[in-house]
């Protein structure tokens, strides 16, 4: 009789240990954070002088001269992409400095530039001058830009600024659709 009681108590102990362990495992599984989307792996260049700096007008003039006097469409597409990448970085830094109006304006310029870059690609394709990696690079840049816009500018309360952010997202979506139509 004592052997049966001892065997029964060991069985109950093992059974409760198994239940406790299984509950512990389910709590660990449910305690994991929800899956977040993986960030886009695209490096943005350093933006340089910000629009609130007194010498920024010279930078704008230089950029305008580079685009205006450059006749090669491939180089123009690459320049627009570079300017776009720098401007999205500028808008992010301006947002950190709490210069929201200027940040939104530069954001719209950034997405306008990336749309210009993508708009050059069909003519490059027709002339058989399109390098293999450029559409993928522009597509990756547009995805990174969209990620930044959604992360930084989603909580705007001012309707005019929100409208400009939506316009920037529209430019971004148009650029993505142009690039994807070439694939």
C-alpha positions in Angstrom: 0.0 0.0 0.0 2.8 2.4 0.8 4.4 1.6 -2.6 1.2 2.5 -4.3 0.9 5.8 -2.4 4.5 6.6 -3.1 4.1 5.7 -6.8 0.9 7.8 -7.0 2.6 10.8 -5.3 5.6 10.6 -7.7 3.2 10.4 -10.6 1.2 13.4 -9.4 4.4 15.3 -8.9 5.7 14.5 -12.4 2.3 15.3 -14.0 2.2 18.7 -12.2 5.8 19.3 -13.3 4.9 18.6 -16.9 1.9 20.9 -16.8 3.9 23.7 -15.1 6.6 23.4 -17.7 4.1 23.4 -20.6 2.4 26.6 -19.2 5.8 28.2 -18.8 6.6 27.5 -22.5 3.3 28.9 -23.7 3.9 32.1 -21.7 7.3 32.5 -23.3 5.9 32.1 -26.8 3.1 34.6 -26.1 5.5 37.0 -24.5 7.4 37.5 -27.8 6.9 41.0 -29.3 4.7 41.1 -32.4 6.5 40.8 -35.7 7.5 44.2 -37.2 8.1 44.7 -40.9 11.8 44.4 -41.8 13.3 47.8 -42.6 14.5 48.5 -46.1 18.2 48.1 -46.4 19.2 51.3 -48.3 21.8 53.8 -47.1 20.9 57.5 -47.5 23.8 59.9 -48.1 24.6 62.7 -45.7 22.3 65.6 -46.5 24.9 68.4 -46.0 23.7 71.9 -45.5 20.1 72.1 -44.3 17.5 74.6 -45.8 17.6 76.7 -42.6 21.3 77.5 -43.2 22.2 80.9 -44.9 24.3 79.2 -47.5 21.6 76.8 -48.6 20.6 79.0 -51.6 24.1 78.4 -53.0 23.5 74.7 -52.7 20.2 75.0 -54.5 21.9 77.0 -57.2 24.6 74.4 -57.6 22.0 71.6 -57.9 20.0 73.6 -60.4 23.2 74.2 -62.5 24.1 70.5 -62.4 20.7 69.4 -63.7 20.3 72.2 -66.2 23.7 71.8 -67.9 23.8 68.1 -67.8 22.6 66.7 -71.2 23.0 63.0 -70.4 19.7 61.5 -69.2 21.3 58.7 -67.2 23.4 61.2 -65.3 20.3 63.3 -64.7 18.4 60.3 -63.3 21.3 59.6 -61.0 21.5 63.2 -59.9 17.7 63.4 -59.2 18.0 60.2 -57.1 20.9 61.7 -55.2 19.1 65.0 -54.5 16.0 63.1 -53.5 18.0 60.9 -51.0 19.7 64.0 -49.5 16.4 65.9 -49.2 14.6 63.0 -47.4 17.5 63.1 -44.9 17.1 66.9 -44.7 13.4 66.6 -43.9 14.1 64.0 -41.2 16.7 66.3 -39.6 14.5 69.3 -39.9 11.7 67.3 -38.2 14.1 66.6 -35.3 14.8 70.4 -35.1 11.0 70.9 -34.8 10.9 72.9 -38.1 7.8 71.1 -39.3 6.8 73.5 -42.1 10.2 73.4 -43.7 10.5 69.6 -43.2 7.2 69.0 -45.1 8.2 71.3 -47.9 11.6 69.5 -48.4 9.8 66.2 -48.1 7.6 67.1 -51.1 10.6 68.3 -53.0 12.3 65.0 -52.3 9.5 62.9 -53.7 9.2 65.2 -56.7 12.9 64.6 -57.4 12.5 60.8 -57.1 9.5 60.9 -59.5 11.7 62.9 -61.9 14.4 60.3 -61.6 11.9 57.5 -62.3 10.3 59.4 -65.2 13.6 59.4 -67.1 13.9 55.6 -67.0 11.4 54.8 -69.9 13.3 57.0 -72.3 16.6 55.3 -71.2 14.9 52.0 -71.9 13.9 53.0 -75.4 17.4 54.2 -76.2 18.9 51.0 -74.7 20.9 53.0 -72.3 19.4 51.8 -69.0 22.0 50.1 -66.8 20.8 46.9 -65.1 20.8 48.0 -61.5 19.3 51.6 -61.7 15.6 50.6 -61.7 16.2 48.4 -58.7 18.1 51.1 -56.9 15.3 53.7 -57.5 12.7 51.2 -56.4 14.6 50.5 -53.2 15.1 54.2 -52.6 11.3 54.8 -53.0 10.5 52.0 -50.6 13.0 53.5 -48.1 11.5 57.0 -48.5 8.0 55.6 -48.0 9.2 53.9 -44.8 10.7 57.1 -43.5 7.5 59.1 -44.4 5.2 56.6 -42.7 7.4 56.5 -39.6 8.1 60.2 -39.2 5.1 62.1 -40.7 2.2 59.9 -39.7 1.1 61.8 -36.6 0.5 65.3 -38.2 -2.5 67.1 -37.0 -2.3 70.1 -39.4 -4.5 69.4 -42.4 -2.4 71.4 -44.8 0.8 69.7 -43.8 -1.0 66.3 -43.9 -2.2 67.1 -47.4 1.4 67.9 -48.5 2.6 64.6 -47.0 -0.1 62.8 -48.9 1.0 64.6 -52.1 4.6 63.4 -51.4 3.3 59.8 -50.9 1.4 60.2 -54.2 4.7 61.1 -56.0 6.4 58.2 -54.3 3.7 55.7 -55.5 3.9 57.1 -59.0 7.7 56.6 -59.0 7.2 53.0 -57.8 4.7 52.3 -60.5 6.9 53.7 -63.2 9.8 51.5 -62.1 7.7 48.4 -61.7 6.3 48.9 -65.2 9.8 48.5 -66.6 10.3 45.1 -65.1 
